[in-house]
Amino acid sequence: MKRTYAIALNRPSRLWLLLTGLTLVLASCDDPGDVGLEVLDEDISAYYTDTVTVDVSTVLLDSVVTSGTGALLVGQYTDAIVGITAASAYVQVGLGESWTLPQDALFDSLRLVLPYSGYSYGDTTQALHLEVYSLSENISPVDLPPYVGSEEALSYFYTGTGLYNTSRTATKTAPLSTYTFRPRPTSNDSVFVPLPEAMGQEWLRLKAESDTKLASSNEFLDYFKGIRLNTTDAPGAVVGFTAAGSVLRLYYSTASGETAQHLYHDFPVTTGSTQYNQLGTGFGSSAFSGLVRGGLPVASTETADMGLAQAGAGIMIKIDFPHLSGMKGILNPALLNAAVLELYPIPGTTQYPYPLPASVALYETDQSNVPLNQLLMGVSGEEYQQAALTSDNAYGLDAKYQFYITEYLISRLSGGNSNQALLLAALPSAYIQTVNRLVVGGTNHPTQRAKLKLYFTKIQ
């Protein structure tokens, strides 16, 4: 049933003072009938409605930049909503600090050291089966041409020089190493992955012989182009490691008198535009199997009344208000007191091991269905539209994200950006270096329907 409330006012001499106060009061009250104003005249009325149609759909972006974040994401997880989510990390390796090798140095071992970043998503009680591959070609960042005004605008998640979640770098056929372990992402520890002895012995020999392969960074990259980290199956989690602390550590020892010295040299992972994560999904038979990369949005009416956003993989929730043009004769933009957009996560999709994002953001889009920029709080402001997860219930059954989009809606009603719909996703920094997902109620969801709450004034 449509919920519309009216409050009659009088004393025209107090009109502007009253409207200013009404804006503040109604913005914090779901039912203006609770405000308790006296009935004094019938010339001015304050209204509230939450029955404006909110179209919810899901869009799969062509690609999302993932290079230079400093986050190495490795692993897979499977859930009924998305299907399979997989993450692989690609990095180059540098020579490290200068070092002098003793003449009697003996090889001990070569290990890949991966410090946990503290991030994970999925069931970390399952073992992770890590594979380390040697790259067979150089990691080559993509250079985008300068944007020309007549061209279609580039995505907010593109960069001048970088690599993307869909990028690929060829590897050698057989892995250098496979290693199985149970991740402990919050332990402030590191994973030590054994690498082939023959590889470590060769690197030690090259150093002892002052081979040019270890003489400069460029020559070393020609010799050893880098590594790819991925997993062999889909056990239960994507785990994060820090690129800045990751190294290939060459252990060796030397006799010094009667005491043996145990030493090592670190070949550090190179950060910057050549470090990137490949992130993707295999929807299988999930409700979102109709999504096409770079394709049109899929309406929530075709996805079990759900909208899906997933960081890293390039999935966003599109939100639009199809009947705004028909409201212009009823709703004067100048008398719109508040517009509140509320989105409700679907119960059963929010529990461990798939927690909700603590905060989400809104991005503007158009017919291209790509994020063009973050939505500002106001037309002249510098703050961006963000919403923190709120819940008054211990089980999260009343969880919601709430945005105040008054300025945005006034602009649309005034014809300033009539084609600008919205995209919902994680905050920019999280969107390019995590794989967290969010599932909200769609246009016709029976209990978690997306709502646009309008508080406005009419002068008779």
C-alpha positions, 0 to 999 in steps of 0.5 A, spaced: 500 500 500 502 506 498 504 510 504 503 518 503 503 523 509 500 530 509 501 535 514 497 542 514 501 548 516 498 556 516 501 563 518 504 564 511 509 569 514 513 563 517 513 559 511 520 560 510 522 559 517 518 553 517 520 549 511 527 550 513 526 547 520 522 541 516 527 539 512 532 538 518 526 534 522 523 530 516 530 528 514 531 524 521 524 521 521 521 516 517 514 518 518 512 525 518 506 524 521 510 523 528 513 530 527 507 533 531 506 539 528 499 543 529 494 543 524 494 551 522 492 552 515 491 548 508 495 552 503 502 548 505 503 540 506 509 536 507 509 529 504 513 522 505 513 516 500 517 510 500 513 507 494 518 510 488 520 504 484 527 503 484 530 498 479 536 494 481 540 490 476 547 487 476 553 489 471 559 485 470 565 490 468 569 489 462 575 490 467 578 493 473 585 495 475 589 491 480 596 493 479 600 496 484 596 495 490 601 492 494 596 486 495 597 479 493 591 475 493 591 467 492 586 462 492 579 460 491 572 459 494 565 457 492 559 459 494 552 458 491 551 466 490 557 467 485 559 460 484 567 460 484 571 466 485 579 465 483 585 469 485 592 469 482 598 474 483 603 476 478 610 479 480 617 480 478 623 479 482 629 484 483 636 483 485 635 486 492 641 489 495 648 488 493 652 483 496 658 479 497 659 471 496 664 468 500 668 463 496 667 457 500 659 458 500 655 452 500 647 452 498 642 450 503 635 452 500 631 457 496 624 459 499 619 464 497 617 468 503 610 470 503 608 475 509 600 475 511 597 481 510 591 480 515 586 479 509 582 473 507 575 471 505 572 465 505 573 459 509 580 459 512 580 452 515 580 449 509 587 447 506 590 451 501 594 448 495 599 453 492 602 453 486 608 457 484 610 458 476 615 461 473 613 466 467 615 465 460 614 472 458 615 479 461 609 482 465 607 488 460 603 494 463 598 496 458 598 504 456 591 507 455 591 513 450 589 520 452 582 521 453 579 525 448 572 529 449 569 526 443 570 519 446 566 514 450 569 516 457 573 511 461 571 507 467 573 510 474 577 503 475 582 504 469 589 507 469 594 510 465 599 505 465 597 498 469 594 491 469 587 489 470 583 483 473 583 480 466 590 481 464 594 474 463 602 473 463 604 466 460 607 461 464 611 455 463 608 449 463 610 445 469 610 449 476 616 450 480 613 448 486 607 446 490 605 447 497 599 445 501 598 449 508 592 451 512 592 459 512 593 463 518 591 470 515 591 474 522 597 471 525 602 476 523 607 470 520 609 468 513 609 462 509 615 459 507 614 455 500 620 451 498 623 452 491 627 447 487 634 446 489 637 446 482 634 453 481 637 455 488 644 452 486 644 455 479 643 462 482 648 461 487 653 459 482 651 465 477 653 469 483 660 466 485 662 466 477 660 474 477 655 472 471 652 478 468 645 475 469 645 477 476 649 484 474 643 488 473 636 489 474 634 488 466 639 482 465 636 479 471 629 480 468 631 477 462 633 471 465 628 470 470 621 474 468 617 473 475 612 468 478 605 467 478 601 464 485 595 460 484 591 454 487 590 448 484 582 447 486 577 451 490 577 449 497 574 455 501 578 462 501 582 467 498 588 469 502 592 476 502 599 477 502 604 483 502 608 484 496 612 489 499 615 484 504 615 478 499 622 475 497 625 469 494 630 468 500 637 464 498 640 461 504 647 459 504 652 457 509 660 458 510 665 455 515 668 461 519 674 458 523 670 452 527 663 455 527 659 455 521 655 461 519 648 461 516 647 467 511 641 469 506 640 474 500 633 476 499 631 477 492 625 482 493 618 482 489 617 488 485 612 493 487 608 498 482 605 497 475 608 490 474 605 487 480 597 485 479 592 480 481 588 476 476 581 475 479 575 472 476 568 468 477 565 462 474 558 463 475 556 456 473 549 455 475 548 460 480 542 466 479 548 470 476 550 466 470 547 470 465 552 476 466 556 477 460 563 481 461 562 488 459 555 486 457 548 489 459 546 489 466 541 483 468 535 486 472 534 483 479 527 480 476 532 475 472 536 474 478 532 471 484 530 478 486 537 480 488 543 485 486 550 483 487 556 487 487 563 483 488 570 487 489 576 485 484 572 481 479 568 487 477 561 486 479 557 492 481 549 493 483 546 498 478 540 503 481 536 507 477 529 510 478 525 509 472 519 514 473 522 520 475 520 524 469 513 522 471 514 525 478 516 532 475 509 535 475 508 532 482 514 534 485 518 541 485 525 539 486 526 546 490 521 543 495 525 536 496 527 536 503 530 529 503 531 523 499 534 517 502 536 511 499 536 504 503 539 498 501 538 491 505 543 485 505 539 479 504 539 474 510 543 468 509 548 471 505 551 475 510 554 470 515 561 467 516 565 466 512 562 471 507 562 478 511 559 484 509 563 490 507 563 495 513 562 501 508 560 501 500 560 507 495 556 510 490 558 511 483 555 515 477 554 511 470 550 512 464 548 508 458 555 505 458 554 502 465 561 503 467 563 507 473 565 514 471 566 517 478 564 517 485 558 520 487 559 527 491 555 528 497 553 535 494 554 539 488 559 543 491 562 539 496 568 534 496 566 529 500 564 522 497 557 518 498 559 513 502 555 508 507 557 504 513 553 498 515 548 499 520 544 494 524 540 494 531 539 486 531 545 481 533 543 477 527 544 482 522 536 481 520 535 489 519 542 490 516 542 496 511 546 501 508 543 508 507 545 514 503 542 521 503 542 523 495 538 529 496 542 533 491 543 528 486 535 527 486 534 534 485 539 535 479 535 529 476 529 532 477 531 538 474 534 535 468 541 536 470 543 529 469 537 525 467 541 519 464 546 518 470 544 512 474 548 509 480 552 503 481 553 500 488 560 497 490 565 497 495 570 503 497 575 504 491 581 502 495 577 495 497 574 494 490 581 493 487 584 489 492 579 484 495 574 479 493 568 481 498 561 480 496 554 484 497 547 481 496 542 486 496 534 485 495 532 487 488 526 491 485 521 486 487 524 482 493 518 481 498 522 483 505 529 486 503 526 491 497 531 497 495 527 503 497 527 511 496 524 515 501 522 522 499 520 527 504 517 533 500 513 539 501 507 542 496 504 548 496 497 548 494 
